[in-house]
Amino acid sequence: MALNAPMSRAAAGMVVVLLTIASAWARQPPGMPSNASPLRVSSASFANGQPIPQRLSCDGANLSPDLTWSGAPSGTRSYAIVMDDTDTPSDFTHWLVYDLPADTHHLQEGAASASKRLEGASEGLNNFGRAGYGGPCPPGGSAHHYVFRVYALDTDPALPAEEDRQQLEAAIGKHVLAQGILTGTYQRGG
């Protein structure tokens, strides 16, 4: 039975999203247990696997998205968030958040931006060379996938602001109790 063209494109798109999610789960901080519990992560800004609105990108206001998570196990002392573009050769990091208090389960859209720091937590250096949120900003052409990983930690890493991803992953690697991911796409004109 032959599928019609729109259905084939939709099915191919879903396969790409599923492969991106599987790939994102495979990328874990060094030392993180492979049996970490899953967190449920969602956003009022965009649905999992769907396009990220322009206002959250470098083409718009560069606002951080709404993020909500649940399902953290007992013993959670803090959270960390890593956002990256998985379609670049070395996972371009757009946002690092850590020392987020354990009683935090939601960040409103715009809680951070390229010029506004997140309150009540620390933000690390992104691959744009600055601390804070840097929205999707791929080269023109095909859509890129942006993965938001939320980690529940059994510690408060108490890292200073402006650490890089390698330092964050080294600090949290053996302390991840649970993780969850949310993936969005963004495409700029060619």
Secondary structure, 3 states (H helix, E strand, C coil): CCCCHHHHHHHHHHHHHHHHHHHHHHCCCCCCCCCCEECEEECCCCCCCCECCHHHCCCCCCECCCEEEECCCCCCCEEEEEEEECCCCCCEEEEEEEEEECCCCEECCCCCECCCCCCCCEECECCCCCECCCCCCCCCCCCEEEEEEEEEECCCCCCCCCCCHHHHHHHHHHHEEEEEEEEEEECCCC
